[in-house]
Amino acid sequence: MLRVYQACLGSRLSPELERAYLARMPESICRVIQRYLRWEDRQSRLFAKLLLQHALSRAAPDSAPSCLDMLEYSEYGKPLIKGEKSFNISHSGDVVVLALADDGYVGIDVEKIRPISLSDFYRYVPEVSSFESRDPVERLNLFYSCWTSKEAVLKGVGCGLQASPEQVSLKGDTACFRGQVWYLQAIDCGTEYCCTIATSINHAACCIEVVNFRKGVRYE
């Protein structure tokens, strides 16, 4: 099973609710979150950690309360918890997403769709050169689909953008990186966003849950 959890920043949390959530975090994580000057940056990082706690409370209730104490980072900065299922987190604009896979490895990337010059990305996403005859809106959506697919693969591998996106080749609902096949799924995060999951194993089922953290500190 592949599970996706999504949260929306919305407006700024009340100071009381923010403090209540931070009280559930290890001190080291609190310090990192509070370094950010913009409330949007602090809240997106906070929601990412809350999504991880929430996801693990569903998958492994016994480990959820202390899961952040076991959080480690790879040499490329990818968060992981030894002995737990593969997970990956991404955020852009108002959206924070987390993917959790029962088997294999998973990467996820979400991007807010903004106007760009496609020619600036020919090197990294050579596929876009074939989009020039398309409608401008369709062309932009296709670019973001390719970009999030490639980045999701690289995040699933664990190297992120330490490797270049042009090393990931796309073919339909699959991608290939350094001889390994990855399976791609698009996730609906609204018309302003593009989100893609990459998994090392082809998961037939994908469960999506939108989590509202404005209801207070509660994990089911």
C-alpha positions in Angstrom: 0.0 0.0 0.0 1.1 3.5 -0.8 -0.2 6.3 1.4 -0.2 10.0 0.8 -0.9 12.6 3.5 -1.6 16.3 2.6 -1.9 19.4 4.7 -2.7 23.0 3.7 -1.0 25.9 5.5 -3.9 28.3 5.2 -3.7 31.2 7.6 -1.2 31.4 10.5 -1.8 29.1 13.5 -2.7 30.7 16.7 0.3 31.1 19.1 -1.4 28.7 21.5 -1.9 25.9 18.9 1.6 26.4 17.5 3.1 26.1 21.0 1.0 23.0 21.6 2.3 21.3 18.5 5.9 22.4 19.1 5.7 20.8 22.6 5.3 17.4 20.8 8.6 17.9 19.0 12.2 17.2 20.2 14.0 20.3 21.2 16.4 20.0 18.3 13.6 20.1 15.8 11.9 23.0 17.6 15.1 25.0 17.3 15.4 24.3 13.5 11.7 25.3 12.9 12.0 28.5 14.9 15.1 29.7 13.0 12.9 30.6 10.0 11.8 34.2 10.0 8.7 33.9 7.9 5.7 32.2 9.6 4.9 30.3 6.3 8.4 28.7 6.4 8.0 27.8 10.1 4.6 26.4 9.6 5.4 24.3 6.5 8.3 22.7 8.4 6.1 22.1 11.5 3.3 20.6 9.3 5.8 18.3 7.7 6.9 16.9 11.1 3.2 16.6 12.2 2.4 14.7 9.0 5.2 12.3 9.8 3.8 11.7 13.3 0.3 11.3 11.9 1.4 8.9 9.2 3.3 6.7 11.5 0.4 6.8 14.0 -1.6 5.0 11.4 1.1 2.6 10.2 2.8 1.8 13.5 1.0 3.3 16.5 3.5 2.2 19.1 6.4 4.1 17.5 4.5 7.3 16.5 4.9 9.3 19.7 8.7 9.0 19.8 9.3 8.7 16.0 10.9 12.2 15.7 13.4 11.3 18.4 14.7 8.6 16.0 14.8 10.9 12.9 18.1 10.8 11.1 19.4 12.3 7.8 21.4 10.7 5.0 24.6 12.1 3.6 22.4 14.0 1.1 20.0 15.3 3.8 17.2 12.9 3.2 15.2 12.3 6.5 14.8 8.7 7.5 14.0 6.5 10.5 15.8 3.2 10.7 13.5 0.3 10.9 10.5 2.2 9.7 8.8 2.3 6.3 10.2 4.5 3.5 8.8 8.0 3.5 9.4 11.3 1.8 8.2 14.9 2.3 7.8 17.8 0.0 6.2 21.3 0.3 5.6 24.2 -2.1 3.4 27.3 -1.7 0.5 26.4 0.6 0.8 22.6 0.3 2.8 20.1 2.4 2.7 16.4 1.3 4.1 13.2 2.7 4.3 9.8 1.0 4.7 6.5 3.0 5.3 3.1 1.3 4.8 -0.3 2.9 7.4 -1.8 0.6 10.3 -0.5 -1.4 11.4 3.2 -1.6 9.3 6.3 -2.3 9.9 9.9 -3.3 7.4 12.7 -3.7 7.6 16.2 -5.1 5.0 19.0 -5.2 5.5 22.3 -7.0 3.3 25.3 -7.3 2.7 26.0 -11.0 4.3 29.4 -11.9 5.1 30.8 -15.3 8.7 30.1 -16.4 10.9 30.2 -19.5 11.0 26.6 -20.7 14.2 27.2 -22.6 16.0 27.7 -19.3 15.3 24.1 -18.4 16.1 22.3 -21.7 19.3 21.0 -20.3 17.6 19.5 -17.2 14.3 18.4 -18.8 15.1 17.8 -22.5 11.5 16.4 -22.9 10.2 20.0 -22.9 11.7 20.7 -26.3 8.9 18.6 -27.8 6.2 20.7 -26.1 6.7 24.0 -28.0 3.8 23.4 -30.4 1.4 22.8 -27.5 -0.9 25.4 -25.9 1.0 27.5 -23.4 -1.0 26.3 -20.4 -0.7 22.7 -21.4 3.0 23.2 -22.1 3.6 24.5 -18.6 1.6 21.7 -17.0 3.6 19.1 -19.0 6.8 20.7 -17.8 5.9 20.5 -14.2 4.7 16.9 -14.6 8.1 16.0 -16.0 10.0 18.1 -13.3 8.1 16.6 -10.3 8.5 13.1 -11.8 12.3 13.5 -12.1 12.7 15.1 -8.7 10.5 12.5 -7.0 12.8 9.8 -8.4 15.9 11.5 -7.2 14.3 12.0 -3.8 13.3 8.4 -3.7 16.9 7.3 -4.5 18.0 9.6 -1.7 20.3 11.9 -3.6 17.8 14.7 -4.4 19.2 17.4 -6.7 22.8 16.3 -6.0 22.2 14.4 -9.2 21.0 16.2 -12.3 17.4 15.7 -13.5 18.5 15.0 -17.0 19.9 11.7 -15.7 16.3 10.5 -15.2 14.6 9.3 -18.3 10.8 9.3 -18.5 8.6 6.9 -20.4 4.9 7.0 -19.8 4.2 6.1 -16.1 7.7 4.9 -15.5 11.2 6.5 -15.1 14.7 5.1 -15.2 17.7 6.3 -13.2 21.0 4.5 -13.3 19.4 1.3 -14.6 16.6 1.2 -12.0 13.0 1.5 -13.0 10.7 3.7 -10.9 6.9 3.8 -11.1 5.1 7.2 -11.2 1.7 8.4 -10.0 0.2 11.9 -10.2 -1.4 13.2 -7.1 -4.2 15.8 -7.2 -3.3 18.8 -5.0 -5.5 21.3 -6.8 -5.2 23.1 -10.1 -2.4 25.4 -8.9 -0.1 22.5 -8.1 1.6 19.5 -9.7 2.5 16.5 -7.5 4.1 13.2 -8.4 5.1 10.1 -6.5 7.9 7.8 -7.6 8.2 4.3 -6.1 10.7 1.5 -6.6 7.9 -1.1 -6.5 4.7 -0.8 -8.5 2.0 -0.1 -5.9 -1.5 -0.9 -7.3 -3.3 1.0 -4.6 -2.8 4.6 -3.3 -4.7 6.0 -0.3 -4.8 9.8 0.0 -5.7 11.6 3.2 -6.0 15.4 3.7 -5.1 16.2 7.3 -6.5 19.4 9.0 -4.1 20.4 11.8 -6.4 23.2 12.9 -8.5 20.7 15.0 -5.9 20.6 17.7 -3.3 18.1 18.9 -4.8 14.7 18.1 -3.5 11.6 16.4 -5.8 8.7 15.6 
